[in-house]
Amino acid sequence: MSLASGSKLGSYEILSPLGAGGQGEVYKARDTRLDRTVAIKVLPSHLSDNARLKERFEREARAVSSLNHPHICTLHDIHLRQGSGGQVGDEGDLDYMVLEYIEGETLADRLKKGALPLDQALRHAIEIADALDKAHRQGVVHRDLKPGNIMLTKSGAKLLDFGLAKLASLPAEALGESGSSLLTVQQPLTEAGSIVGTFQYMAPEQLEGKEADARTDIFAFGTVLYEMITGKRAFQGKSQASLIGAIMTSDPPPMTSLQSMTPPLLDHVVRTCLAKEPEARWQSAADVERELSWIAGAGSTADRMEQPAHLSLRWIAPALAVLVVGVILGVIAAATLRPVPPEETGSVTRFAVALPPGQQLQGEVHTFAWSPNGEHLAYVASGTDERSQLYLRSMDSLEAKLLPGTEDARNPFFSPDGQWVGFYATGLLKKISIQGGAPVIICESPALLGASWGSDETIVFAPLSNVPLLRVAASGGTPEALTTLDTEKGEISHRWPHLLPGGEAVLFNAASGPNWDQWPIVAQSLETGERRVVVEAGTHARYSPTGHLLYLRAGTLMAVPFDPEGLEVTGDAVPVLEGVRMTAEGAAWFALSNLGNLIYVPGPVGEAQRSLVFVDREGAEEPLATPPRHYITTRLSPEGERIAVTIVGDEWDVWVYDMPAQRLTRLTFEGNNQFPIWTPDGSRITFRGTRGGFRNVWWIPADGSGPEEQLTTGENLQTPGAWSPDGRILFYNDVDPATRWDIWTFSLESREEQPFLQTPYSDRDTRFSPDGHWLAYQSDESGRDEIYVQPFPGPGRKWTISTEGGQSPVWAHNGELFYVGGNRMMVVDVQTQPTFTAGRPRPLFEMSTSLLSTSLPSTFDVTADGQHFLMIKQSELELPATHLNIVLNWDQELLRLVPTN
């Protein structure tokens, strides 16, 4: 029954309603005896119907009233009626509790606005843990800790509703029929007990109806703290049953995956709170409070002490690594946080920083970026699920934080103010704040071969080969063409753009073949469109504030004095650093900060030397007698005795290796040619060939006895995928800037080209089943690359084959379907008759890091019996990078080696 303003309960005058609270209604009131404002919680009238319940409630309420703590709402008094028949307003008519009046908002209301700042969340968490410890020492367990029972005030957090939570611990049979409504959930999950509490924050033992103790509160505390930090509930479900299942069997995502700046130690504290078994949790709230106080007081020091092995100096003994890293990182912070004249910066300092154990840099293009002010490093590395993800590391911290939502990221680049990181993932150009949060889509892009963010808040990027540079607003929009390919000069790509200071001109490579050491570096005015070659041969040019143009040639970093206003070099080029890693796409793995520091990944000098190997189903390697070359793609002939390969030299060319004769023969000589596949009868090899600036599909007799012949036409980039077993239909990829990678068919009889699968996704790498009725391919329609199979020519349903990512499907003659999943070779048993069925994927072997495994098609093939895999083995100098080299004050060395005016 609602109470009117001005009515009285004994010496308490009702002022106004405050709303529902727990199991009753709450009113603001004035204590006329002590002249103070209080809160009156009126309890449901049916409480007095059960004498045992009333006695137990009063006894527990007295215990709660003894709790004197600044972060526990004080219970002043309790009144339970002795009989019935009183009039409304008579104190004998109602059961009520007199509580401390608190001004503020509940944590539940605050969380509607999102997560709390880390320092605020830690402060309130420490207050709550301290309050729980006080209660537990008095033998009082809350049992219903949740955001709605926590009030945030100017003086800190306050815990509410201890008394009712204790009351709710009575078994259902003690409450009787009327009292059962007190329970948050009315039906027991087990025969042995009942559920007490609020589902989202209940411990597993509560869901099972077992007795709760202080460790039950610790579990609930963990769920509350998780929500305070991330803004998301620890356990979620679409139904009551799925929510219960999540609490009983699942662990929530790490807080660091949702809020990248979360200290790892804090994540550890919360995960320990959320252990399923009470014995595995913190055993007291005091333990939790001490851990939180340590994190709040120690800050990043706690991170350093927790995981010192995540960064190391390669030349320092392990016992001294932590100390030296701390000293050097302090130097980094001092050198990057403020601009200092060269004469004040000290000597040039070199050191190496290792990635966390098991992590390695990923990327076929550029894999890291340094913010202009040098305060943050963004890099792409393999994640826990073997997918490449974006990490951000503050240079005054020992820990790199995962940026959630950046799966399959590539080619990071910073905004001019260093507050955003741009990157490419699954057909989209995106950006993400260094403070965390969800990535923001800028525009679609089939791929990314470099990007540069200008001070005018536009981004210049290279979407793909055969496409000029594009420009788009950093806030998002439709890209517009910025450059034009000069096909008369054989230009097939503009890539690795870099906006010069002031944003009035852009540097880029005008690629015309596979040899990036021969690409000209071009400067183009954004105002007039005028172009000029500034360096005749080199790749990945970057401007240094010292007045130099830096670029790579043959793995050596070159520097030349450069005038950014006149767009011309003003001196001779000088080698300044040998052994910088490059990729097959011409990306150089180095970056500069505006304050004179250099970061790079060491790599081979000169041409990569690789070999071909057979790998059995156990992962054992057997080398072939092929000479060392820069192999990039390979295919076995139908009879299994010849190998078609792409070799990178002065150009890309198709070669054939005869295994019985151990003879390697060059097959193509004109243009750039790659991705060879065999016709079903083994008489011809189909490949992508570049003629006149366009990359179409060609074929040539496998023995070299006849001329090349062009099969497909068009201005888009095209790559052969597979011939139908009867040799009549060729499936190939056509890269459209609007729809990305599409699958097309070419009829050998009619010479017609038609789209087969044209979607907004990247659909590629086709392979036919042995009977010719099923087509396997790779697509990122789910948000990551997976393997699919659909009937040919159709119609029929599509089958998803892989479950955790997959690339490069290959079908053996025995019906097994193979693909690369992460760093493992996966196999799926497939039957096509009488109906299509596919088994569960299972790993065959984990591939060594020396085996080439990229998103390029045809990086491996399988023998007809499915027992051996033809693969490319990289040289030791090409192994995945696990550390970065940093040079502080490098601008001083650069100016000594290459003086400028």
N, C-alpha and C positions, 0 to 999 in steps of 0.2 A: 504494500500500500504506500503510495507516494505521500510525502510530508510537505505541507505548505510552509512557505516562508513565514516566520513568526511563531510557528508552533514550537512546543517545548518537549524535550525528553529529559525529565528531571531538571538539573541545573543547566542544561544545554539548550540554547535557543537556535533554531534552524534559520540560517541566513539565505542559502540558495542551494539548489541541487548541483552536484558536480558530475553526475552520470553514474553509469554502472561500474562496479568494481568487483571483479572476481565473482563471488557467489551472492552479492547483494547490491544495494544502491548506496551511493556515497553522497553526503551532504556537507557543505561548509556550515560551520556552527560556531557560536561563541560560548565559551565556558564562563558563565556568569559569576562563578565563585572565584576563579583565579584570573578573570578578565584576560583571557587569551583566545585566539582563534584555533579551532581544532577541526578535524574531519570526523564525521560520524558515519560509520558503515553499518547500515541496518541489515541484519541477517534474515534469511527466509524464515517465515513463521514456523515451518514444519520441523525446524531443528529441535524444538522443545518436545516434540512428540516421542523422542527416544531418550529415555533417562540415561542409558549408558553413554550414548553419544554426547549428550549435554555435559555429563560429568567429565568425560574425556576431553571435550573441547575446552571446558573451563580450566582444567588442569594444564593443558598445553598452552592455553592463552596466557596463564600466569607465568609459565616458563618463558614465553616470548617477551612478556612485559619486562622481564628481568634483563633483557639484552640492552645494554647501554652502549651504543656505538654511533659515531657520527654519520655512518653510511647505512644505517638501518632505521627505517621509519619507526618511531617510538610508539608502543601501544600503551596509552595512559590508563585505560580502564575498560572493563567489559561488564555488560549487564545482561543476565539471562532471566527471563520472566519466570515467576514462581507459579503462575496459574493463568487462567483465562477469564475473560469477561470484562476487562477494563475498557475504558473509552480511548479513542484515538487521541494521542497526545499524552496519555497516561504512561508513565515510564514502566509500569508493570505490563504493558500490552505488547511491547516489542523487544526483540533481542538485538543488541547493538554493541559495537566496539567503538571506543573513543581513541582516535589516532592523532599523531602529530600532523598538523596541516602543512603541506609542502607546496610551494609554488614552483612551477617548471613544466616540462613536457616529458611524457614517457619516452623511453628509448624506442618503443615501437613507432611512435609518431615521428621521432627524429629520423629513423631509418627509412621512412617513406621518401625522404629527400636524397637518399643514397648513403654510401659508406661514410664513416667518420674519418677525419684526418688521423693519421697514424699516432701522432703525439696525444691527441685527445682520446682516442680509443685506448691507448695504453694507460693513460691516467685513470680513466673510468674503470678499466679492467682491474687495475691494482686496487682501487677502492672497493670494488665488488668482491674480489678475492679476499681482501682483508675482512670485510663484513661477514662473508661465509665462514671464514676461519673462526671468528668470534662466536658465531652461532653454533658451529659444530662443536666447539669446546664446551658449550653449555648444553650439549646433547640435543640441539634443535636442528632438524634437517628441513630445508625449504620444500623440496619435492616438486615445485612448480615454477622453477626459475625460467623466466622468459622476458623478452623486451617489454612486454606490457606490465610486468611487475618490477620494472626498474624506472625510477624517476630521475631525470637529469635536472639539476638545479645549479644556481650560481656557485654554491659551495661544494658541488660534486654530485656523485651518484647516490641514490637512496634505494635500498631494497624494500619492497612492499610485500604484504600478504603472507607473512610467515605463518600467522595463526591459521588461516584457512588452508594453507598447503598442508600443515600438520593434520588438520581435521580430515582432509581428504584421504589420509593414509588409512583410515579405518576400512576394514573389509566391507564388501557390499552387503553381506548379510546383516552386519551391525547397523547399517543405515536404514534398512527396511525399505518398503516400497516407495514411500515418499522421499526418503533421503537419497535414493539413487540418483536423483537429478543433480546432486552436487558434483558428481563425477564429470570430468570433461568428456570422457567416453563412457557410455553407460553399459556396454556389454563387455564381459571379460574375454580375454584372448585365450585363456587357459582355464581349466577346471580348478586349478589351485589358487588362483588369485584374480585380482581385478586391476584394470589400468587406471592409473592416477597421474594426471598432468596434462600437458598440451602436446599433442603428437609431435610437432616439429622439433621439440626440444627434449623429448623423452629418451632416456637411456634404454638399451636393449633389455635390461632386467625389469624395467617398469613395464615394457610391452609384454613381457612374459608373466606379469603379475607377481613377481618376486618381491621380497622385502627390499626397500630402498635404504641406503645409508648415505654418508657424506660423499662417497665417490659417485653416487647418482647425481648429486648437485654439481660435481666437478664435470661430469659429462655435459649436463645442461649448460654449464658455464662455457665449455668449449664451443658449443653450438652458437651461443650468444656472441662470444668474442669473434668467431668466424664471420658472423653476419655484420658485426661492427666494422671489421677490417675490409671485407669484400663487398658489402652491400647486398650479398646473396645468401640465401639460407643454405646451411650445410647439407641438408637432406631435403630432397624434393621428390614429388610423385604426382601423377595425374589422378590418382585415386588413393583412398585410405590404404588399400592393400599394397599398392606400389610404394607408398611412403614408408609403411612398416617394413617392407622388403629392403628398401634402401638403408634404413637405419640398422637393420639386423645384419646385412651382408655386405654393404658397400662402404667405401671411404669417399669422402668428398674430394673434389679436385684440390690440389695444393693451393694454398692462398697465393703463393708466388705466381701461379699461372693466371690468376684473376687480377691481382694487384702486384705488378712486377717489382715495386719498391718495398715489398714486405720483407723484413729481415728473415733469413732462413731459420734462425733460432726461434723466432716467434711462431713460424709454421710448425716447427718441431714441438713447441709447447702445446699448441692447439691440437695437433694430431695425437699427442699423448693423452690429452684430456678426452679425446674421442675414441679411445681404444674400446673395442667391443666388450672385453672382459674387465670387470672392475679391478682385478689384481694388476692389470697392465697399465692402468692409469696412474696419474699422480695420486698419492695416497692421502694427501691432505691439501686443503686450500692454502695452507701456509707455504707448502712447496711451490704451488703455482704462483703465489704472490712474490716469492723470492726470485723466481725465474723472470717474471715480468719486470720487477724492479731492476734486475740486472740488465735486461735488454733496454729498458728506458734510460737507464743511467749510463750504460756503456756504449750504446749506439752501435756504430760500425765496428768498434773494438770487439764486440761480441762476435760479429761475423768473422773477423780475422782469427779469433781464437778457435772458432768452431771448425773451420775448414781451411787451414793454411795451405793444404796441398793443391788447392785450385789454382794458385799462381806460384810460379817458382822461377828462379834465375838459374839458367842452365849451367853456369860456371861456378855456382856456389854450392858448397856441400849442403845436403838436405837439412842438417841440424841448424844451419844458419839462414835457411831460405826465408823463413818468416820475417826475421829481423831485417834482412837486407831488402826484401820487398817493401816493407813498411817505409824504410828510409828512402828508397828510390821513388815510391809512389808519392811521398811527400815532396820530393823534388819535382815530380811531374805536376803536382797541384800548384806548386809555387811558380813553375815555368809556364803553366797554361792559364792560370787565373788572371794574370795581369800582363800587359805588354811591357817589356823591359828592353832598353837599348842593348844592342849586342855586347857592348863592352862590359855590361853589368851581369850578363846571364851566366857566366862561368864557363867551364870547359865543356867540350862535347862529351856526352855520356851515352854509351851503348849498353843495351841489355835485352834479354829475351823474356817474354811473358808466355807461360804455358797455359793452354786451355784446361778446364777441369778434366780429370781422368775419364777416358772413354769418349770424349767429345772431340770432334775434328771439324775444321772449316769445310764448308760445302759451297759448291757453286761452280758452274761452267763459265760464268762471266766474272763480274767483280764480286767479292765476297765480304768486304768490310768497308767502312767509311768512318772518318774522323770528323767530328763537328768542327766548324770553322774556328771556334775559340779553344779547341783542344780539350774541352772538359769531358766529352763523352765519346766512347767508341761503340759503334754498332757493327755487329758481325753476324754472318749466317753460319750456323753450325748444326750438326745432326742433333736432334732432340732425343728424348727418352724413348719415343716410339719410332726412331730411325728416320723421322721426317725432318727436313731442314726447317729451322725456325730462326727467328730474329732475336738476338740477345743485345742488351744494352748494358754497358759498363761505365760507370762514372770513374774517371781516372784518379779520384781520391778514395776509391773503395777497392776492396779485395774481391768483390763478388760481382759477377755479371748476372743481370736479371733477365729472365725470359719475358718477352713481350707477348702476351696472349693474343691469339687470333692471327698469328703470323706464320702458320704452317705453310710449308713449300715456298717460303720467301726466297727472293734472289735480289741481287744488285741493290743494296741499300745506298741511300744518299740523303744528306741533311739539308734542311732549310737554312737560309742564311743566318737566322738568329739561333740556330741549334736547338730549337724547341720541338721540331718535327723530324721524323725519319720517313722518307719515301722508300718504297720498295715495290717489287713485282711479285705477284702470286696468282697462279691458276687463271691466267688470262685477264688480270686486272692490275692497273697501276693504283697503288694505295698509299696512304700516309697514316702514321700513328704518332701520338704525342709521347714525348719522353716521360711524361708523368703517368702514362698508362691509359687505360680505356680502350674502347673498341677501335679497330682500324677504320678509316674513312676511305671510301672508294672515290678515286679521282676520275678515271675513265677506263675503258676497255683497251687492251693491247695484246696482240697475239704472243708477244715475247717482250724482252727488254734487253737491248744492247747498249745500255748506258743512259744516264739522265743527269740533268743539272738544274738546280732550283735557283731562279734569279731573284734579285732584290725587288723586282716589280711584281712578285708573287705569281710568276708564270714558270712553268716547267718545260724545258726542252728535252725531248727524249727520242731514242731510236727504237722503234717498235719491232723491227725485224729486218732481215735482209730483203733486198728488192723494194724497200720502202724508204722514202726520204725521212729526214728528221721532222718531227711534229712538235707543235707547241700547244700547251693547254694551261688553263688557269689552275693554280694550285688548289683552289676551292672546288674544282671539278667543272666539267663541261665537255664540249665536243672539240677534239683536237683539230688543228689546222696545219697544213703543210708549211714547213719553214724553208726547206731546201728542195732542190730538184736533182735527180740522178742524171749525170751526163753519160748516157749510154754509148755515145760515140767514143768516149775515152775508156769504155769498158767498166764503168762504175756499177757495182752490184749492191752496194750498201753504203750508207752514211751511219757511222756509229761512234760511240764514246764521246758524246758532246760535252763541252765544258765552257760555261759562260764566263767571259772575261770580266774584270772589275768594271762596275758601272752598267753592266748588262747591255752594252751596245753592240757586242760582237760575240760570236761563238766559234770555238775551235772544235774540229771533229776530224775523224779519219774518213777519207774517200776510198773505201775498199774496192779493189778490182781483182782480187784473187786470194789464194790461200796464204800467201806469204806476207804476213803483217809487217815484216821488216822492209817491205817494198811499198807500203801504203803511204801516200802523201798525207801530210797534216795540213788541213785547210782552215783558214780564217774567213768568216763571212760576216759582213756588216748586217745587223738586223734592221737597220733603217733603209739602206739602199739595196741590199741583196748582193752587193759586190763580193766576189770571192777571189782569194789569192792563196797560192801554195806558200806556206811559211817554212815547212821542212819537207824535203823531197822524199824521205823514207823514215818511217818510225810509227809508233802506235801509242795511243792513250796519253795524249798531251795534257799537261796541267800547268797552270801559271802559278808561280811562286811570288809572294810579296817582295822578295829580294830583287825582282826584275828579271827572272829567268823563266824560260820555257823548259819544262821537264818532260821527257818522253822516253820510251823504251825502244831499244834496237838490239836484237839477238840476246835478250836477257840482261842487257846492260842499261842502267839508267843514265841518260844523256842530259846535259844542261847546256843551254845556249842563251846569251843575253837577248832580251826581247822587249820591244816597245809595244805595249798593249793599245796605245792610241793610234799609232801609225800602222799597226798590224804587220810588223816586220822584225826580223832578227837583226841584231846590231853587233854581232860578233861570231866567233867560231864555236861549234859544238864541242864539248869536252865530256869524256866518260867520267862519271862521279861515283858510281856504285855498281859493282858486278853482282850477278846472281840474284836477280829479282824474278819471281815466278810470273809466268804468263800462261794464258789459256789458249785453247785452239781457236777461240773467237777473237784473239788479239787483245784481250783484257790484261792489263798489268796490275799486279797486286801490290800497289803502294798508295799511300795517301799522305797529304800534308795538312798541318794545321796552319792557321794564319800567323802563328807566333813562332814559326821556325823549327818545329819538331817534325820528324819523319817516322812513319810506321810502314813496314813492308813485310812480305813473306818471302823467305829465300827460296830459290828455285834453280833449275838447271841452266847452265849457260850453253847456248847453241841448240841444235836440233835434238828433239826427244828421240831416244832409241828404244823401240818396243819389240816384242816378240810375240809369236803365236803359240798357243798351248792348247792341248786337250785336257779337260778336267773330267774325272769320272764322277759317279754319283755319290762318292764319299768325300769329294773335294780334293782328291790327289791330282797333282798337275804333272803332265808329261809334255815337255817342250818339243816343238817341231823344228826341223832343220832349216827354218827360214832365216834369212839374213836380218840383222837388226835394222828396222826402219820405223818411221812414224806412222804406224797403222792406226786407222780410226774406225773403220767399219769392215765387216767380213761376212761372207755367206758361203756355205758348202754347196757344191754342185749336186744334182740329183743322184748321181751314182756314188758320190762320196769320196772321189779321188782328187778333185780339184777345189781350189779355194779362190773366190773372187774377193779382192780386198781393195780398200782405198788407201793410198799412201800419200802423205803430205811431203812435198819437196818444194821446188820452185813453184809448182802448181799442184792442185789436187788431181790425181790420176788413178784410173782403174788398172789394176794388175791382176794376173792370174798365177797362182802357185800350183804347180803339178807335184803332188806328194810322191808318187812312185819315182818320178824323175828328179825330184828335189830341185825343181827349176822355177824361178820367178821371172815372169815375162810381162812387160808393159803392154797395155792394150790401147790406151787412149793417149793422144798427143796434142790435141787442140782444145783450148779453153780449160775450164775447171770442171772436173768430173768426180762424182762420188756416189755413195749408197748403191753399189751394184747388187742386182738380184738376178738369178738364173731363170731362163724359161724352163717349163717343165721337162722338155726333152734334152736340156743341157747344151743346146746348140748356140744359144745367144745369151748375152748379158745385157740387161736393161739397167740404165743408170740415170742420174740427174746430170745434165750437161749444161754448161753456161756458154751461150753464144750470143753476141751482140747485147750483152747486159741482161738477158733473160735466162732463167733457169728452168728448163723444161725437161721432159723425159725423152731419152734417146735409147737406141739399142745398137749392138754391134755383134758380129759373129764372134763366138768365144775363142776361136783359134786365130782371130785377126785377119781372116782371109778376105774380108769385104769391108766396105766403108761404113761409117756411122750413119744412122738414119733417125730423123726426128719423128717421134710418135705424137706427142701432145703439143698444144700451142697455148698461148695466153701469156699475160704479163705477171701473173702471180708465181710465187715460189712453189715448185712442184717436186715431189719425191716419190719414187716408185715404192710400192709396198709388197704386192704379191700378185702372181698370175694364178688364174683358175687352173685346176689340174688338167683341163683339156686344152690349155694354152690359148683360149679365145678371148678372155677378158682380163685386162690389167686393172688392178686397183692401185690408185696412187693418191697421195695427199696434195691438196691445193690449199695454200695459205692465203685466205682472203682477209684484209684488214678489218672488215666488218664482222665476219663470222668465224675468224680464226682458222684452226686446222679443220678442213673438211675432207671427206673421203669421196673421191670421184672414180668413175670407171671409164676405161678406153676399150672400145670394141675393135679387135684386130681386123674383123671382116668389114664393118661399115666405116671404120675410122671415126666413129662418133665419140664425143666426150660428154658424159652426163654426171650430174651430182648423184651420189648414192646416199650419203649421210651428211646433211648440211644443217648444223645446229649452232647455237651460240657458244658451244663448248669446243674444246680441242679434242677432236676424234682422229686417231692416227694409228700408225704401225699395224697394218692389217696382215693377217695370215689365214690361209685356207685350211680347213680340215682335210684329212687325206681323201675323203670321199667327195670333196668339192661342194658340199651342201651347207657348210657352216663357216661363218667368218668370225674370227677372233680379232679384237682390236682394243686399243687403249683409249680411255676417255676420262676427262676430269669433271664430268657432269655432276658428280656428288660433292665436288669441292676438293677432291684429291684424285690423282690418277688411279684408276681401277681397270681391271680387265673384264671385257664383256664379250658375249658370243650371241650372234643372231643368225637366223637362217638366210641362205642365199638360194634363189633370188628373192625368197619371201613369198607370202607374208608369214608372220609368226612372231611370237613373243621374244623379248630380249632377256638373256640370262646374265646375271652378275656372277663372275667366277671368283675373283679375288675378294678378300674380306678386310684386309688392312693395308691397302695400297698395292699397286702393281704396275710394272712397265714391261714393254717389249715381249709380247706373247710369241711363243714359238711352238708349233705343233709337230710332234714326232709321228712317224708312220704307224706306230702301234696304238695311236689314239690318245696318248698322254699329252697334256697341254702344260707347257712350262712358262714361267715368267720370273722376273726379278722383283722381289719384295724387300725393300730396304737393302740390306747387304746379304740377303739369302736367296739361293735358287729354290724356287717353289715349284711343286708339281701338283696337278689335279688330274684324277682319273675321269675320263670322259667317255660316254657311250652315246652314239648317234642313232643306233637302231635297236629296237623298233621306234623308240622315242628318244629325245635328247635327255640325258641325265649327267650331272656333274657331281663328283664327290667333294669332300672338304679339302681345301688346300693344305698341303703339308710341306715342311721344309726338307730339302734334300741335304744341303750343306751350306755352311756360312762361307761366303766368298772372302778370300784374303783381300786386304786393302790394295794389293798390287794389281788385282784384276780390274780392267776397265769396266765400269758400270755407270752409264750416264743415261740421260733421257734421249740420246740419239738412237734412231732405229739401227738394227743390224750390228749391235756391238757384240752379240754372241749368236751362235747357231747350235743346233743339236743334230747328232747323227740319226739316221733313219730308225735305228732300234732304240733310241732314247737313252743309250748307255754312256755317251760321252758328249761333252760340250766344247765347241770351238770358241775360244775366248782370246782376248788381247791382254797381254801382260805388260804393265807399265814398267819403266825403269825405276830404280830406287829413288832417283831425284824427283820423281813425279808422285811419290806417295802422298796421301792426304796430309795436309799441314795440321799440326797440333800446337804450333806456337807462333808468335809474332815477334819480330825484331823492332825495337824502338830506339831512335836516336834523338836525344835531347840536344837542343841548341845546334841542330844540324845546319841552320842558316849560316852560322859562322864558318863552318867547313866549306859550304857551298860558295860563299863569297871569296874564300881563299883560293879555291880551285878554279873558279870562273869569275874573275872580277867584272863588275859592271860600272857604267858611268853614273 
